[in-house]
Amino acid sequence: MSFHLNMSGVLTVTLLDVNGVALNVSSATTKQIRIDGVAKTALFVSDGTDGKLKYTFAVNELSVAGLHTAQAYVVITAGSYTGDKFSFLVDE
């Protein structure tokens, strides 16, 4: 996954349970995607039953080229869940 420097874009993540099945996060009271350790408020891609969250970067928010990390975090009625870290590229 890659983005262009200083351009807007949408980062989408899917939270999976230990069996690799999408985690139903529709009851989430906290939805975040942590980008380089900084928490950003995320939105559901649809209704959350598919485990998908998204964050939309504003123009100029991606101001540093290179490899960055992201990780989803949610709080639902069953507890809190942190997704696996993954990397994405911001190119010039």
C-alpha positions in Angstrom: 0.0 0.0 0.0 1.4 3.4 -0.9 0.4 7.1 -0.8 1.8 10.2 -2.4 3.5 12.9 -0.4 1.1 15.7 0.6 -1.9 14.1 -1.1 -5.1 13.0 0.6 -5.9 9.2 0.7 -7.8 6.6 2.6 -6.1 4.0 4.7 -8.3 0.9 5.3 -7.7 -1.9 7.8 -9.5 -5.1 8.8 -9.4 -6.4 12.3 -9.2 -10.2 12.4 -9.7 -12.6 15.3 -7.2 -15.4 16.2 -8.9 -17.7 13.6 -8.4 -15.1 10.8 -12.1 -14.2 10.7 -13.2 -10.5 10.5 -13.9 -9.2 14.0 -17.4 -7.7 14.4 -16.5 -4.2 15.8 -20.0 -2.7 15.2 -20.3 -2.0 19.0 -17.0 -0.1 19.2 -17.0 2.9 21.5 -13.4 3.7 20.4 -12.2 3.3 16.9 -8.6 4.3 16.1 -5.9 3.7 13.6 -2.5 4.5 15.1 -0.1 5.9 12.6 3.5 6.0 13.6 2.2 5.7 17.2 -0.2 8.6 16.9 -3.9 7.8 17.4 -6.2 9.0 14.7 -10.0 8.6 15.0 -11.2 6.0 12.5 -14.6 5.4 10.9 -16.4 2.2 9.8 -16.0 1.4 6.1 -19.6 0.0 6.3 -21.3 -0.9 9.6 -18.4 -2.5 11.5 -19.7 -6.1 11.2 -16.9 -6.8 8.7 -14.1 -5.5 10.9 -13.2 -2.8 8.5 -12.1 0.7 9.6 -10.8 3.6 7.6 -8.9 6.8 8.1 -8.8 9.6 5.6 -5.6 11.6 5.4 -6.1 15.3 4.8 -4.0 17.1 2.1 -0.5 17.8 3.4 -1.0 15.4 6.4 1.4 12.9 4.8 4.3 15.3 4.7 7.2 12.9 5.3 8.2 10.5 2.6 9.2 6.9 3.5 7.9 3.9 5.3 5.3 4.4 8.0 3.5 2.0 10.4 -0.2 1.7 11.2 -2.2 -0.4 13.7 -5.9 -0.5 14.4 -7.3 -0.3 17.9 -10.9 -0.7 19.1 -12.8 -0.9 22.3 -16.0 -3.1 22.0 -18.3 -4.6 24.6 -16.1 -7.7 24.8 -12.9 -5.8 25.5 -10.2 -3.9 23.6 -8.4 -5.2 20.6 -5.2 -4.1 18.8 -4.6 -5.3 15.3 -1.3 -6.3 13.8 1.1 -3.5 12.9 1.7 -3.1 9.2 3.7 -0.7 7.0 2.8 1.6 4.2 4.8 3.8 1.9 4.6 7.5 1.3 6.4 8.3 -1.9 7.4 11.6 -3.4 
